[in-house]
Amino acid sequence: MIRRPPRSTLSSSSAASDVYKRQYQRRVRGTREREHSMDSSDDDCLLMAPGSGLGDAMAAGLAAGAMVSEVHAALVLLRPDCEAEVGDALQDVIHLLLAGDYPGVLRSETAIDLLGEADCGTVKRKAEAMVNVSGWEGELLVGCVGIAAVCLFARANLVGPEVDPVELPPWAALWEVVSVDQDSEEVSCCAQFPQLLAAGLAILEGCEELFDEAEMVCCWWKIRAVRIQILCLEGSSGTLFEKQQVSRARLKDLIKDEPENATTDKLKVHLHLEAALDLSEYHQEAQASAQLLSAQKLLGLDLDLEGVLGKRLHSQETLLPQLMLSVTRTGAAPLIVEHPGCPMPTNVMLQESNLLEAPVLEGASPEGDPALSLEEQATLLAALELRMKILPSDATGSDASGTNLSTEEFRPFVERVLATNGSEKSWTVQTVALIHRSLLERSRPKTVERALLQLESLELSFKGGDGAEAADRLRGWWLVAVRPIWRLMKILADGYLQMGVSRSALEIYTRIGDLPARIDCLITLNEHARAEQLIKERLEVAPTAGLYCMLGETTGNLEHFKAGWEHSGRRHAKCMRLLGMWYFQQKNWELAVECFNKSLAISRWHPRAWFALGCAHSNLEAFDPAASAFLKACHQVPHDGEAWNNLAGVYLKSGKKRQAFKAFEEATKFIRRDPRVWQNFMYCAMELREFQRALFILGRIVGMDAPSIDVELSLIHISEPTRLLSISYAVFCLKKKKKLSTISYVLYINALHYINYLCQ
């Protein structure tokens, strides 16, 4: 709880504490500069003398510094148990903020004064005046208003309960004219009250240079506000990603100055987990994995997938190997914070009569797995997110029941988070885990019904059906990959489409206001005329470049793309991107290159556009620009095996064989089952005289039983440098393997070992 200071000390005020703290900091710096000297003046001795004026100033400075750190941690973590003493105005605002009463904060005198005009320059001037009068408390007052605006927007679009328009502050209507679009990427038409996000960014981003003592808090919430902005955009923005990176680098420097204690360690864990999620959103999986490992190290957490005998069916008698997630700690168990009376989203039980809710494992402990803290549960979900993005798309196949190895690998993470074993409760963490489970189950006939029922239940929960308060829902939302509610509803509608219930899907798209999805659904129902008419009606009311793009996609008329481009003042990247795709399909490579260049000059974070640009350059035999385009696509999505393969092909055509070899190495990490990619890799290895690697690749190709590969000829090419007649034995073995499908692999392995010996 935030406490008011005693009345007898109010005369010192925050400004006096600020002065004492700065005096103490300057005195400490001066003392450190004199440490090399053996002489000490009487004044320096008086500095440490108890009861002296300077000693009192030092003590006041230490107390003020501790109080500031306590308030900072409470605001970053939205922790309601802060024991710091602050002034009346700040105490009231912080109490409302940590209690989840964000409309109350935004109706305060400070918020009305700050945001009474929808102009970022005016907001900055008023914020500067408040800071000059009230010092660090003024900084926190301004920052709290920005945080409340961002949290209310997150409540309306990410976690619920729904925000009634009457809850909006009186200045909200003025900010409707302020756009939060970025790099010509528009905010989704499904987003509710984007003016709240605009106001929050105007404070946290527009006034960031005014923050001194509150810089860490406001910088942290600026990163979170930018993440929400990224989630609400129709496309990706490279500018926002760069803003996150710059702010996070500054935040790392600021957190180093915090005192070493348990709260600081928790802040560092949050910093690493948030960084992992933000990097993963932009497909930077290598950096995201490094951040996740840093968080695990701070938590003392080890995660391992292990095979244990168990069963998944009631009727199953023979125990079979099952994957389970082993969570071990290298340090002490964390403190589990209890939240009594905090409702959780409904966990829909499985209705299938033979399938168990969770696997029954042999030798499982009767008391279950150890309880997990909020940060540990978030770490498990972050690890799951990375695995889902890193795993090659063609690495595994599905059986008749829709189960594949990747699903079996992902399921233990979700089951561990959903286990009711005394772990810390978090509404958002449980919701994200249930969404992941639904995504894994919707491809299986036995579980697809539960998946759709679970998504319907989560929709009701978002509307407030489970009774969870805003403060409970928003606790720790930044630690998990929570998505806007309209994306959840789109997943539900896609599930209906998958089951052939198109009309129900169309109803959901209409309810959430997702016009592009609604148009696609109408086209699926062969109602092209209705889709076209719907777009034209919107164009008559409020024409936008996005509507022109939708009309062009629906009718296939490129003139609509050109009309949208002109309507936007030649600043809408999507118009040129779609026009470039149209020319690309017509094999008009020159015009496709021109359109893609115009689009990517405005909004560059579009890997498929870079990929198409590389293909167009390659068809024009402009190999250097093609390689540059493919390389940008690979950097933006490092796990795109197709882009790496095309980059290798361009390098080969331009004579850069060593670069092609490296690109093929990356391509084969993600394209595992295409023999053509492996064959090209093998020929490249032979050109570079990498015979050991060529033999390994040949083994992979033979294992695929690719009929188009001439194994005998490839073998002779690989062994040609030896110039030995004894190669005929290996050729005989491989020819025999090729003719007899049931022959043992022993002959094949012997052949490869023999050639390996000859090539050494």
N, C-alpha and C positions, 0 to 999 in steps of 0.2 A: 504494500500500500504506500502511496506517496503521502508523506506527512508534511504538514505546515511547520515551519520553524517556530520556536517560542516567540511570543510577542516582544519579549525583552531584547531579542536579537534582530528584530526586523529593521532596526535603524541602520545596521551594517549593510543590509540589502545585498543583492547579487553583485552590484557594481563594486562594492567594497571587497567582497570575497574575490572578485575577479582581480582587483588591484593587488590584494595580498598574494594571490597565486602567482601573478606575473612578477611581483617583487621577489618572491621566493625562487622562481625559475631563473630570473636574472642573477640572483645571489648565488645560486648553485652553479651556474655557468662560470661566474667570476671565480668561485672557489676552485673549480676544476682547472681553470687556467693557471691558478697559482700553486697547484699541487707540486710542481717541479721545484718550487722555491722552498728553502729551509726556514725562511723567516715568516713569521705570522704576526700580524698587527693586533693591537688590543681590540680593534673593531671587529676583526674576524673572530676573536674569542667571544666577544659579546654576542655575536650572531647565534651562538649555541647556548648562551646562558639562559637558563629557565627564568621566566618572570620578566625578562627584558622585552622591550617593544619589538625588536627584531625577531626574538624568539617566538613571541606571540604571533607575529606576522607569518613566520614559517609554519607554525602549527595550524594557523588558519588556512594557509595555502595548501598544506597537506590534506586538511579536512575538506576543503573545497574541491581539490582534485579527486579525492575518493568519491565525493558526492556526485561530481560530474560523470565519472566513469560508471557509477551505479545507475544514473538516469539514462546514460547512453545505452547500456546493456539492456535495460528494460524496454527502451523504444525499439531497438534492433530486433529483439526477440519477442516483442509484444507480451512481456512478462508482467503480470499484475501484482507481483509480490515485492515491488521496489520499496526500500525503506529510506530513500533519500529525503532530505528536507529542502523544499523549494518554496518560492513565493506563492501567494494566493492565486494569481492569474494563471501561472504555469501549472500549479497543482490541480486546478479545476480542469484545464484542458487535457492534461495527461491522464487524469482519472477517467474522463469521458472516452479518451482514445483507447486506453487499455481495457475498458469495460465493453468495448465494441459499439459505443454510441457515436458512430462517425457523423451522422446528421447533426448531432448536438455540437460537435466540434466545428463543423462547417457553418453553423448558425451563430457561433460566438462573435463577439465584437471584433476580435482580431481577424477572423476570417472575412467578415463582411467588409472591414476596412481594407484588407489586403486585396480582395478579389471583387471589389465593387465595380471595377472597370475591366473589360476584357482586353487588356493590353499588357503585354509582358514588360514593357518599359515602365509603365506605371506601377506594376506589382513590385518590380525591383526597387524603385525609388521609395515606396512605402515600407518595404522590408528593411531597407538600409536605415531609414529613420527609426524603426523599432529597435534595430540592433544598436544604433548609436545611443539610444536612451537606456535600454535595459541590459546591455552586455550579452553574456552567454545565455541568460534566460530569454532574452529577445530572440536570439538565434533559434533556441528550441521551440519557442512559441510559433515562429514562422515555419520551422520544419514540421511541427506537429500538424499544422493546417494542411501542408502538402501531403503528409503521410495519410491523414484522414481522407483526403480526396482520392488518393490511390486505393486505399482500402475499401472505400464505398464503391468504387468502380469494380474492384475485384469481387466484392460481394455480389454486385448486380450481374456479373458475367462469368465468374469462375466457380464460386462455391455456394451462393445463395445465403439466406433466403432472398426471394425476389424483392427488389426495391420499388416501393410505391412512389409514383411521381410526387405525391404530397410530402414525401420525406426530403425532397431536394431543397437545398438552401435557396433563398430568394435571388442570389446572383447567378444561379446555374443557367437561366435562360440567356443571359448576356454572353456566356461563353460558348453557345452553340455555333457561333460563327467562326470559332478558332478550330482549325483542322489539325489532326494528329497524323495525317498521311505522311509518308516518307519515301523519297526516291520514286515518286509517281505511283507508289503502291498504296491503294486505298484501304481504309479500315473497312472491315466486313460490314455489310448492311445489317447483319444480325446483332451487332454490338449495341448494347443499351447504354445511354447517357455518356457518350464519348467526351462530352464537355468536362466531366469530372477528371478524366485522365489528362485533358489539356490543361486544366487548372493545376493539377498536381505537378505536371512537368514544368509549368511556368515557374513554380516555386523551387522545386528540387533541382532543376537543370538551369533555369534562367537566373537564379539567385545564388548559385553555388559558390561564386567568388566572394560572397559576403560572409560565408560560414567559416568560423575559425575554431572555436571550441566544439561546435556541433557538426564539424565537417564530416566526421566518420559516420554519424547517423544519417545525415542527408545524402552523402555519397552512396551509402548502402541502399537506401530506399530509392535513389535515382536509378540504380542498376535494376532493382525489382520493377520499377515503373516502366523502364525500357523493355524488360522482358515481357510484361503484359502487352505493351505496344506491339512487340514482335508477334505475339500470339494472335493479336486481333487483325493484323494486316492480311490482305489477300495473298500477297507474295512475300518473298524474302528481301530484306534490306541490308546491304553491306554497310551502310553508314551507321545503322543502329548497332550492328555487331562491333564495329570499331569503337563506338562510344562505350559499350560495355567493357571492352578490353582496356581502354584508357582509364576508365573509372575504377576498374578492379585493380589495376596496377597501383593506383593511388591509394586504394583501400588497404592493400597489403602493407604499404609503408606506414599508414596510420595505425593499423592494429599492432604493429611492432612496438609502438610507444605505450601501449596499454600495460598495466601491471600484470605480472604473471600470477594467475590464479585459476581456479576452476571455471569461472565465468569467461575468462579470456580464451581458455582452451575450447570451450563450447562455441565461442564466436568464430574461432579458427576452423572448427569442423563445419559450421554453417557456411563459411566463406568457400571452403573447398567443394562442398556438395553443390552449392549454387553455381559455382564456376563449371563443375562437371556437367550440370544440366544445360547451362547456356551454351557451352561448347558443343555438346551433343546435338543441340537444336540446329547448329550450323555444320553438322557432320564432321566435326573435328574430333574424331574418336580417340586418336592417340593422346592428344592433350587432355581430353576428358578423362581418360583412363588414369593418367598421371595424377590428376586432381582427386579422383576417387581413391586411389591408393594412399594419397596423403591423408585423406579423411579417415580411412581405415587404420592407418598407423596411429593417428591421434586417439582414435577410439580403442586401439588395441584389439582390433577385430580381424579374424581370419575366416574367409569364406571358401569352402571346398565342396564340390559335388562328389558324392560317394555312392557306390553301388551297394545296396543292401537287399537281402531277400525279403520279399513281401508279396502281398496280393492286392488287387484292385477290384475284384469281383466277389460278390457274396458266394457264388457257386464255385469259386476257384479253390481247388484242393492242393495243387502243387505250387509251392512258393517259387516265384520268378524274380530275377534281379530288378530292383526299382531304384531310380535316382532319388537321392535325398540331399538336402543342403545341410552341411555341417557348419555350425557357427560356433567358433571357439574364441575365447578372450585370452589375451596375454597379460592383462592387468586386472585391476579390481573391477568388480561388477558396478555398473553405473547406478546412480540414484534414479529410481523409477518414480516420476512425479504422478501422483494420483489426481484425477479430475472427477470427483464424485458428481453424479447427476448429469454427466455429459452424454447425451444420446449418440448412438452410432447409427450409420446407415444400415438398412435391413439387408441381411445376408440371406438370399433366397436359397433354400435347400434343394438338393437334387431330387427329382421325381422319378428317375430311372430305377426300376426295381432291382436290377442286378448289379449296377455300378456303385461302388462305395464312394462316400463323400470325399474321403482321403485314403491313401494307401495304408494298409495295416502292415507295419514293418516288424520283422523278427528282432527280438531283443530290445524293443523300444522301452524307454524308461517310463514307469507308471505315472510319475509326476510330470512328464512331458519335458519339452525343451525349456531352457532358461528364459526368463522374461527379457524383453528388449526395450531399450529406451526409444524415444522418438527419433533421435539421430541415427540409431542403429537400424531401425525399420526403414528410414529414408535411404540409408546406404544400400540396403538390399534391393530396394526398388530402383535406385540409380544403377546398380550393377545389372539388373534385369534390362533396363533401357539400353544400356551399352551392348549387352549381348544380342539383343534383338536387332540392333543396327549393324553390328560387326559381322554376324553370321552370314556367310554367302547364301544368296537366294536359292542356288541350285545345289547346295551341299547335301541336302537330304530329300528323300521322297516320302510320299504319304501312302499309307495302306488304305484298304477299303473303308476303314472306320474313320478316316480323316486324321489319324494320329501319325506324327512323324517324330524324328529324333529331336528336332528343335523344340517342338511343343513339350516333349518330355524333359528337356533341359530347362525350359523356362518355368514349368509348373512348380517345382520345389520352392522357388523364390516367393511366388504368390502364396502358396500354402503356408510358408513359414510366417509371413506377415499377418495372414488372416487367423493364425492359430490363437485361440483364447487361452492364454497361459499366464495372465498377469502382466502382460506387456503394457507399456504406457499407451493410453487411449488417445487417438487423434482422428477426428472426423475426416480430414482431408486424406490422410495416409490410407485409411480403410477404404475410402471411396476410390482412390487411384488403384489400389490393389484389386478391388472388385471389377473395375473397368478392364484391367489387364486380364483377369480371369475370364471375363466375358469375351474378350477378343480371342483368347486361346480356345475357347469352347465353341465358338459359333461355326467352326468348320467341321465339327463332329456331329453326326446325326443324333447320337444319344444325349448330347449336351446342348444342342443349339436352342432348344426350348428354354432351358434354364438361363442361357446367355441373354436372350431377348427379354425374359421376365425380369432379370436382374437390371438391365438397362432401363426398363420401364419404372422399376422401383427407385432407381437413382434419380430419374426425372422428377418423381413425386417428392423425393427427399430434397432435391434442389429447391423446390417451391416451398419448402418448410414443413413438409409432411411428417418429419421425424422429430420436430420440436427443438432441434439444435440451434443455439444462439449464434449470432455472427462472430462473437469472440472465439467460441469453440471451433467454428468452421475455419476461421482464418489462422488459427494457431499452427504454425509450421507449414503453411501452404507453399512457401518458397523452397522447401526442401524436396518436393516431389514434382513430377512432370504433370501438373494439373492442366487441363485444357478447358477452353471456354465451353459453356453449356451447349451452344449450338453445334459444336463438334461432337459432343456426346449424343445429341439427338440425331445428328447425321449418321453416326455409326448405327443407331437403332433403325433408322430408315433404310440404310444400306442392307441391314439384316433382313428387313421385310422384303426388299427387292430381291435379295438372294433366295428367299423362299417363295418368290412369285407373287407376293402381296403388294402389288405396285400402287394400288389406290391408297392403302394405308401409309405407304412411304410418301406419296404425294401430299397427303394431309399433314404429315409432320413437316415437310419442307415448307408448306404454306404457313403453318403455325409459327415456325421460327423465323420466317421472312427470308429464307435463303433462296433468292431468286435464281442464281445459276443452277443450283441443284434442282429446283422446281422445273426449270426449262429442260434440263437433261432428262428428268423423269417423264415429262410430257413427250419428249422425243422418243423415249423408250416405249411409251404407250402408242407411238405412231400418230400423235396429235401435233404434227408440225405446224399446222395452220394456227392452232390455239396458242402454241408457244410464240410464234411470230407476232400474233395479235397482242399478246400480253406485253411483249417488249415494246411494241410500238405505242401502246397506251402509256407506258411509263415514260417513253421519250417525249410524248406530247406534254406531259405534266412537268417533268424535270429532266431535260436531256443531259446526259453525262457521257464521257468517253467510254466508261465501262459498259453502258447500255449499248452503245454502238458496236463494241467488241462482241457482246452476246448476240446481237442481231446478225453480225457478220458470220459468227460461228453457226448460227441456226440456219441461215439462208445460203451460206457458201459464197456470198457476194463480197468481193474484196473492196468494193467501193465504200462499204460501211466502215471498214478499218481505216480507210483514208479519211472519211468524214470524222471519225472519232479523233484521229491524229490532229486534224485542223481545229476541231472543237476545243481540244485541250491546249491550243497554242503550241503544238508540236512538243509537248512535254509528257505525254502518256506513253510510257515504254511498252505497255502491253499491246497497244495498237500496232506498233512497228514489229513487235515480236510475232504476233499472229500473222501479220502480212508477210513477214519473212518466211514463216512456216508454209504459208500458202504458195509462195513462189518456189520454195524448196520442193514441195510436192509436185509442182509443175516442171521441176528440173530446170528452172531459170536461175542458174547459180549466181550470175552477176547481181541481179536484183535482190536475191536472197541475202547475199553478203552485205549489200548496201543497207537493207532493212535491219539486219541483225546488228550491224555496227551502230546504227542510230539508236536502237533500243538499249544495247549494252552500255552505251555512253551515258545513259540516264540512270539505269538500274542494272548493275553489273552482277548481282548475286542470283544468277539464273543458270545453273549448270547445263540444263538441257538446251538452252539457247547457245551456250558456248560449244556444246557438242555438235549441234546442227551447223553452226558457223564453221567448225573444223571440217565437217563433211563437205560443205559447199566449197571451201578452199581446196580440199583434197581433189574434188572433181574438176576444179580449174587448174590442177597441178601446181598450185601455189603451196608448196610443202612447208615452208617456214612459217607463214601465217597459220596454216592448219595445225602445225605442231604447237604453236603458241596458244591457239584456241582450245585444243584438247588438253593441254597442260593446265589451263585455268579450270576446265571442267573437273580434272582430276584433283586439283587442290581444293576445290569447293566440296566435292564429294569423293573423298579418298577411297571409298569402297565400291566405286563404279567400275567394275571390271571391263565393261564394254568401252568406256572412255580410255582406259589404259591400253586395251588391245588396239584401238584405232591409233592411239599415239605411237605405239610400237610399229604399226604398219607404215605410218608416215615417216618415221625415222628410218625404216628400212628403205623406203623409196628414195629418200634423200641421202642415202649412203652412211648414215650414222648408226652403225651396227651395234656399237657398245651401248649407246643410249636405248636402242631398241631392245637389247637383251634385258636391261634393267626394267624397262616398261613391261616386257612380257612376264618378268618375275612377279610384278605387282598384279598383272591381269590374271594370272593363274591362281593367285590367292583367293580370288572371288568368282572366277569362272572355272569350276572344277570338273565339269562333265562334258565340255565341248571339245571333241578331239581335234577340231580344226585349229583352235587356239594353241593346243599342245603341239600340233604338227608344225605350225609356224615357229613356235618357240624352239623346237628341236632343230629346224633348219638354220635358225639364227645362231644357235649354239654351235652347230657344225661349222658355220662360216667363221666363227671366232675361235675354232679349235678347242671348244669347251667340251671335250669328249666325255668326261665323267658325267657332266650334267646331261648331255645328249642321251647317254645310256639310261639314266634315270627317267628322262622324259619318255623314251621309247617304251620303257616298262609300263608307264602310266597309260600310254596309247594302246598297247597290246591288251592291258587289263580292261580297257573299254570295249574290246572286240569291234573296233571301227573297221568296216569293210573297205572303206576308201583309202586306207593307209597301206602302202606297200612295205610291209615289215622287212622283207628280205632285202629290198633295195636300200632301205634306210640303214639296215645293219651293215651292209657293205660300205656305204658311204661313211659311217662312223668308224669302221675298222680299216678303212683304206690307208691311213697313214702308217699302219704296221707293215703293209706289203708282205704279209705272210700267207702261205697257202693253207695253213691250219685253220683259217677262218671258216673253211667249209664245214667243219664239224658243228660250229655254232649255227650256221645257216641251216644245216640239216635239222637241228633240234627245233629251231623256230618254225621251219616249214611243217614239221610234224605236229607241232602245237597248233598250228593254224588249220591243219586239215582235220584233226581229231578234237572235237569240242570237249570230250570227256577225259582227255589225257591229263595226267598230273602236272602241276606247275613245276615239278622238280626239274624236268628237262629245260624249261624256259629259264629257271633260275640258274641252272648249271651253265647255260649258254651265255647269260649275261656275266656271270663270274669269269668265265673263260675269256670273253672279249675284254673285260676289265683288266685281266692279267696281261693280255696282249697289248693293250693301249698304254700300259704304264711305262 
